[in-house]
Amino acid sequence: MSDKALRGNKLTRVGFKIGGAYGPLRGTTAGGVAKAFRGKAGFKESQALQKKLVGPARKTGNIKSKGKVIGSRIAKAGSLKAMGIPRHIRTKSDFRLKNQLKKIQKMPDKKFKSYNPAKETRKSRHGRVYEVHKTDPVKGSKGKKTYKQHWIKGHRAHQRMGLIKD
């Protein structure tokens, strides 16, 4: 019984490390859970993949209680914060866009039946080919999604043109 030990009244295995690279590298189960690696070689492979996939975790600040440092915040490995990439600073127009999208989301789907995402090609009198959205009615939720995408696209275009100043 080299790698087994008696804990309480249960016979359990000792010496296994917890964690490893997550990713369906050996495939997934029916429920979508990634299968574990097998054996010592598999564990080493998982550790190597872990480093390659996500990189190291990083300390980003201290946790204080009553003025004393009692621990430190660790950014999740692979996160933008751990990689040192600064967050986008939101502007007034970003909040305006967010609020407008929230308003659209609260509107009834019925209003958006005319916003068909499908496109068709047309020719002008002079032979120029261009794409336009089809005019057939669609399911309201699909039309709403298209409408929101158009709104975002227009907002970004206005930002690029310098029409939105904040």
Backbone bond lengths (Angstrom), bond angles and torsions (degrees), N, CA, C in turn:
res aa  C-N    CA-C-N  psi(-1)  N-CA   C-N-CA  omega(-1)  CA-C   N-CA-C  phi
1 M - - - 1.450 - - 1.523 110.75 -
2 S 1.330 116.16 63.70 1.455 119.72 -175.99 1.536 112.68 -73.19
3 D 1.325 117.05 -44.97 1.462 118.11 -177.40 1.521 112.80 -105.80
4 K 1.324 116.39 19.04 1.465 119.55 175.83 1.520 109.21 -117.87
5 A 1.292 116.85 149.72 1.456 121.07 178.46 1.515 109.09 -143.95
6 L 1.295 115.78 154.69 1.451 120.96 -179.84 1.524 108.69 -91.36
7 R 1.346 116.22 115.55 1.470 120.66 178.32 1.508 107.81 -116.90
8 G 1.318 116.55 112.45 1.461 119.04 -176.20 1.518 107.74 63.89
9 N 1.304 115.79 -119.93 1.452 118.30 176.96 1.530 111.47 -114.36
10 K 1.359 116.38 11.39 1.456 120.30 -178.62 1.519 110.59 -106.29
11 L 1.286 116.42 141.14 1.450 121.73 174.75 1.533 106.55 -91.40
12 T 1.327 118.27 112.23 1.461 120.17 -175.33 1.513 110.85 -125.99
13 R 1.339 115.26 158.96 1.461 120.93 179.27 1.522 108.64 -86.21
14 V 1.304 116.20 140.73 1.455 121.81 -177.86 1.523 108.86 -119.43
15 G 1.315 117.12 152.17 1.459 120.38 173.74 1.512 114.28 97.77
16 F 1.340 117.80 3.21 1.457 119.60 176.53 1.513 110.16 -86.30
17 K 1.315 115.83 138.59 1.457 120.40 178.02 1.518 108.46 -92.32
18 I 1.335 116.10 148.88 1.452 121.66 -179.16 1.529 109.03 -94.80
19 G 1.312 116.99 147.38 1.467 121.07 173.91 1.504 111.97 97.84
20 G 1.303 115.12 -175.16 1.453 121.61 -177.72 1.504 108.42 144.19
21 A 1.324 115.53 173.61 1.462 119.58 -177.24 1.509 109.72 -65.63
22 Y 1.322 116.35 132.19 1.459 118.45 175.17 1.512 107.75 -98.31
23 G 1.249 114.87 135.62 1.453 121.20 177.70 1.503 105.93 162.12
24 P 1.300 118.77 145.17 1.455 118.91 -178.23 1.529 110.73 -73.60
25 L 1.330 115.66 65.95 1.453 120.35 -173.79 1.523 111.92 -80.47
26 R 1.344 116.37 -27.38 1.457 120.91 173.82 1.517 109.67 -107.44
27 G 1.308 116.89 10.32 1.460 120.76 -176.46 1.520 110.07 100.26
28 T 1.312 115.69 178.15 1.459 120.21 -179.30 1.516 110.60 -124.20
29 T 1.326 114.76 160.85 1.463 120.49 175.04 1.521 108.12 -79.73
30 A 1.329 116.70 177.54 1.464 120.71 -179.35 1.528 111.62 -61.47
31 G 1.343 116.42 -29.61 1.461 120.51 -179.87 1.512 113.54 -83.64
32 G 1.329 117.49 0.61 1.461 121.09 178.36 1.515 114.52 87.95
33 V 1.340 117.51 12.54 1.464 121.12 179.59 1.523 108.22 -90.07
34 A 1.343 116.69 134.59 1.467 120.73 -178.87 1.521 110.01 -66.91
35 K 1.314 115.79 139.43 1.468 120.48 178.93 1.522 109.48 -74.94
36 A 1.324 115.62 146.61 1.457 120.98 -178.89 1.519 110.86 -77.65
37 F 1.337 115.67 158.32 1.459 120.82 173.85 1.516 108.84 -75.98
38 R 1.325 116.83 156.67 1.463 120.16 -178.15 1.509 111.39 -117.91
39 G 1.331 114.77 137.84 1.466 121.41 173.71 1.514 113.79 75.47
40 K 1.358 114.34 177.48 1.463 121.70 -177.89 1.527 111.34 -64.79
41 A 1.321 116.16 -45.30 1.473 120.61 -179.43 1.528 110.36 -62.70
42 G 1.320 115.94 -39.39 1.458 120.91 178.79 1.508 111.92 -63.54
43 F 1.344 115.72 -39.91 1.462 120.19 179.34 1.524 110.29 -64.63
44 K 1.342 115.94 -42.70 1.474 119.63 179.13 1.531 110.21 -63.30
45 E 1.311 115.48 -39.82 1.463 120.50 178.62 1.526 109.92 -62.80
46 S 1.333 116.13 -41.24 1.456 120.23 179.93 1.529 111.29 -64.97
47 Q 1.343 116.90 -38.82 1.466 120.46 178.62 1.531 110.97 -64.38
48 A 1.356 115.52 -41.73 1.465 119.78 178.80 1.526 110.37 -63.28
49 L 1.328 116.15 -42.19 1.462 120.44 178.89 1.518 111.56 -66.30
50 Q 1.334 115.93 -36.35 1.463 121.08 178.91 1.523 110.02 -57.83
51 K 1.346 115.29 -46.81 1.474 119.74 -179.81 1.520 110.61 -65.00
52 K 1.331 115.89 -41.11 1.452 120.72 -177.81 1.535 111.53 -69.38
53 L 1.333 116.64 -40.67 1.461 120.80 -176.99 1.516 113.91 -71.20
54 V 1.313 117.18 -47.16 1.454 118.40 -168.91 1.520 115.90 -118.68
55 G 1.302 120.33 -18.26 1.457 121.09 -178.41 1.512 110.55 74.72
56 P 1.313 117.64 -179.05 1.463 120.18 -175.55 1.529 113.28 -78.48
57 A 1.332 114.87 154.44 1.465 120.02 171.75 1.527 106.71 -76.28
58 R 1.332 117.34 160.96 1.458 118.72 -175.92 1.521 111.33 -139.26
59 K 1.324 115.35 140.04 1.467 120.63 177.15 1.523 107.94 -73.60
60 T 1.330 116.04 128.66 1.463 119.22 -177.96 1.518 113.89 -117.19
61 G 1.310 118.00 -7.16 1.461 119.50 178.91 1.511 111.72 171.88
62 N 1.314 115.77 168.73 1.455 121.22 179.98 1.521 111.46 -97.75
63 I 1.340 115.40 151.90 1.455 121.54 174.02 1.518 106.21 -103.53
64 K 1.336 116.11 121.81 1.468 120.17 -176.93 1.512 111.27 -111.78
65 S 1.318 115.69 146.70 1.450 122.21 174.19 1.520 107.42 -138.32
66 K 1.332 116.87 119.68 1.470 123.27 -178.08 1.532 111.43 53.94
67 G 1.345 115.61 40.67 1.458 120.65 176.31 1.522 115.33 83.69
68 K 1.319 118.41 -9.53 1.468 121.29 -179.56 1.531 110.30 -103.22
69 V 1.319 115.16 143.74 1.462 120.17 176.99 1.522 108.03 -78.41
70 I 1.322 116.08 120.49 1.469 119.39 -178.73 1.531 112.64 -112.07
71 G 1.326 117.20 -4.13 1.465 120.71 179.33 1.509 110.10 178.03
72 S 1.312 116.37 -172.28 1.459 119.28 178.92 1.520 110.90 -137.75
73 R 1.347 114.78 148.45 1.456 120.79 177.82 1.515 108.64 -82.05
74 I 1.302 115.58 134.77 1.462 120.11 178.28 1.525 107.83 -118.45
75 A 1.336 115.71 125.68 1.460 119.92 176.63 1.519 108.56 -77.71
76 K 1.317 115.96 140.03 1.458 121.38 -178.46 1.524 110.03 -60.97
77 A 1.320 116.23 134.99 1.462 120.76 179.35 1.517 109.69 -57.57
78 G 1.323 116.43 134.70 1.458 120.64 179.43 1.515 113.41 91.40
79 S 1.355 117.46 -11.91 1.462 119.60 179.91 1.528 109.47 -76.53
80 L 1.324 116.35 160.50 1.461 120.98 -179.92 1.524 110.56 -60.36
81 K 1.351 115.90 -37.53 1.456 120.75 -179.49 1.523 111.18 -64.19
82 A 1.343 116.75 -42.87 1.462 120.94 -179.78 1.523 111.03 -66.85
83 M 1.343 116.15 -30.14 1.463 119.54 179.69 1.524 111.93 -84.77
84 G 1.335 116.29 -2.75 1.463 120.00 175.86 1.514 114.50 80.49
85 I 1.328 117.81 20.26 1.464 121.03 179.39 1.527 107.94 -90.66
86 P 1.327 117.95 122.88 1.475 119.52 -177.12 1.516 112.31 -69.56
87 R 1.340 115.00 150.17 1.462 121.15 178.69 1.518 110.90 -73.33
88 H 1.331 116.19 150.79 1.463 121.25 175.52 1.529 107.91 -70.95
89 I 1.311 117.31 128.92 1.461 121.07 178.55 1.520 107.77 -83.95
90 R 1.332 115.76 119.04 1.458 120.27 -175.97 1.527 111.73 -73.33
91 T 1.326 114.54 139.59 1.451 121.15 179.71 1.528 109.36 -105.27
92 K 1.335 115.50 175.43 1.453 121.50 -179.41 1.531 111.14 -58.90
93 S 1.332 116.02 -41.27 1.469 119.52 -177.82 1.531 111.79 -69.50
94 D 1.347 117.66 -29.27 1.466 120.36 176.26 1.524 110.16 -63.21
95 F 1.328 116.07 -41.20 1.464 120.47 178.72 1.523 110.61 -70.08
96 R 1.329 116.62 -36.23 1.456 120.69 177.97 1.531 110.12 -63.00
97 L 1.341 116.09 -42.49 1.466 121.22 177.78 1.525 110.56 -63.52
98 K 1.333 116.34 -45.21 1.461 121.17 -179.64 1.527 110.68 -59.54
99 N 1.333 116.81 -44.90 1.461 121.45 -179.21 1.531 111.71 -66.91
100 Q 1.338 116.35 -36.97 1.459 120.43 177.71 1.530 110.66 -64.96
101 L 1.342 116.38 -41.56 1.459 120.78 178.95 1.533 110.98 -65.40
102 K 1.331 116.43 -35.37 1.468 120.90 176.58 1.532 110.02 -64.83
103 K 1.338 115.71 -41.25 1.465 121.18 178.08 1.524 110.75 -60.98
104 I 1.342 115.06 -45.95 1.466 120.70 -180.00 1.526 109.77 -61.10
105 Q 1.328 116.40 -43.01 1.458 121.76 -178.09 1.530 111.74 -60.69
106 K 1.338 116.11 -33.05 1.465 120.71 -178.69 1.531 113.17 -79.96
107 M 1.337 116.63 -14.75 1.469 120.14 -179.95 1.532 110.15 -70.94
108 P 1.342 117.79 151.05 1.473 119.04 177.70 1.531 111.76 -66.78
109 D 1.333 115.29 143.24 1.471 121.16 -177.23 1.528 112.91 -61.56
110 K 1.315 116.10 -28.57 1.466 122.17 -175.08 1.537 112.21 -54.07
111 K 1.346 116.72 -31.67 1.462 121.31 -176.06 1.534 113.13 -69.93
112 F 1.344 117.02 -16.33 1.463 120.13 -170.49 1.520 113.79 -107.11
113 K 1.332 117.07 21.16 1.463 120.80 -177.89 1.524 112.81 -65.99
114 S 1.322 117.35 -24.43 1.468 120.78 -175.91 1.531 113.70 -86.77
115 Y 1.341 117.99 -3.81 1.469 120.39 -178.53 1.525 110.00 -95.17
116 N 1.332 115.13 81.19 1.459 121.61 -177.85 1.529 109.93 -81.74
117 P 1.350 118.73 125.32 1.468 120.04 -179.47 1.533 113.03 -75.16
118 A 1.330 117.38 -21.05 1.474 120.76 -178.93 1.524 110.15 -67.50
119 K 1.337 114.85 143.77 1.468 119.33 -179.45 1.517 110.43 -117.62
120 E 1.328 114.29 156.33 1.464 120.32 174.31 1.522 108.00 -134.30
121 T 1.327 115.82 152.27 1.468 119.45 -179.61 1.521 108.94 -93.26
122 R 1.310 114.58 142.41 1.468 120.93 177.60 1.520 108.44 -131.97
123 K 1.332 114.74 161.03 1.457 120.57 178.10 1.519 108.52 -117.43
124 S 1.323 115.63 137.43 1.460 118.93 175.83 1.538 108.98 -80.82
125 R 1.316 116.69 174.47 1.471 120.24 179.57 1.517 112.04 -61.01
126 H 1.359 114.65 -24.29 1.462 119.54 -175.48 1.525 112.59 -97.68
127 G 1.345 116.24 7.49 1.464 119.97 175.17 1.524 115.49 92.42
128 R 1.345 117.32 0.50 1.469 119.72 179.79 1.537 108.50 -76.86
129 V 1.349 115.55 131.34 1.462 120.65 -179.31 1.533 108.81 -94.93
130 Y 1.325 116.05 133.26 1.461 119.92 177.82 1.525 109.64 -144.36
131 E 1.340 115.81 163.61 1.469 120.98 -177.89 1.524 110.65 -107.26
132 V 1.320 115.82 139.80 1.462 121.87 174.91 1.526 108.43 -133.84
133 H 1.317 115.76 156.29 1.468 120.19 176.53 1.520 109.58 -73.34
134 K 1.325 114.97 143.80 1.474 119.74 177.77 1.526 109.49 -68.49
135 T 1.315 115.85 154.36 1.470 120.30 -177.23 1.528 113.02 -97.82
136 D 1.346 117.42 -2.34 1.469 120.67 179.97 1.521 110.35 -63.84
137 P 1.342 117.95 143.18 1.475 119.15 177.87 1.533 111.75 -68.87
138 V 1.317 115.37 148.25 1.469 121.39 179.02 1.523 109.72 -127.15
139 K 1.331 115.03 173.64 1.459 121.38 175.61 1.533 107.87 -62.20
140 G 1.319 117.57 138.89 1.462 122.35 -174.40 1.522 114.72 -55.95
141 S 1.349 117.16 -41.27 1.473 120.22 -177.49 1.528 110.85 -65.96
142 K 1.339 116.03 -34.86 1.464 120.93 178.45 1.527 110.07 -68.71
143 G 1.329 115.29 -41.98 1.460 120.66 178.72 1.521 111.55 -64.41
144 K 1.341 116.07 -38.38 1.469 120.92 179.48 1.525 110.44 -63.99
145 K 1.324 116.11 -41.95 1.464 121.06 178.94 1.534 110.19 -60.97
146 T 1.344 116.38 -44.01 1.464 121.93 177.97 1.522 110.45 -61.76
147 Y 1.330 116.27 -45.16 1.466 122.11 -179.30 1.530 110.49 -59.45
148 K 1.336 116.60 -43.96 1.465 121.01 179.63 1.530 111.18 -63.99
149 Q 1.339 115.82 -41.64 1.472 119.89 178.68 1.522 110.69 -62.38
150 H 1.332 116.76 -40.66 1.468 121.26 178.40 1.524 110.46 -64.80
151 W 1.320 115.78 -39.65 1.464 120.31 -179.76 1.528 110.16 -62.57
152 I 1.338 116.43 -45.83 1.468 121.78 179.78 1.527 109.71 -62.52
153 K 1.345 116.03 -45.05 1.465 121.28 -179.17 1.533 110.78 -59.37
154 G 1.348 115.84 -43.80 1.464 120.68 178.99 1.521 111.89 -65.22
155 H 1.330 116.41 -40.77 1.466 121.45 179.80 1.528 110.52 -61.80
156 R 1.354 115.57 -47.02 1.478 120.04 179.55 1.528 111.17 -63.22
157 A 1.338 116.68 -37.91 1.466 120.97 178.68 1.524 110.63 -63.43
158 H 1.345 116.20 -43.46 1.465 120.14 178.48 1.526 110.93 -63.98
159 Q 1.347 116.78 -36.37 1.465 119.91 176.88 1.525 110.67 -63.42
160 R 1.345 115.92 -44.92 1.469 120.59 -179.50 1.516 111.73 -62.88
161 M 1.339 115.70 -37.81 1.474 120.28 -178.89 1.527 111.91 -75.12
162 G 1.318 116.86 -12.74 1.455 120.15 -179.44 1.508 113.18 84.66
163 L 1.331 117.64 14.95 1.464 120.84 179.39 1.529 111.37 -78.52
164 I 1.329 116.55 -23.23 1.468 120.62 176.93 1.521 106.81 -103.91
165 K 1.311 115.00 117.81 1.480 120.02 -179.12 1.514 108.81 -116.48
166 D 1.353 115.25 120.85 1.458 117.18 173.29 1.506 111.55 -145.11
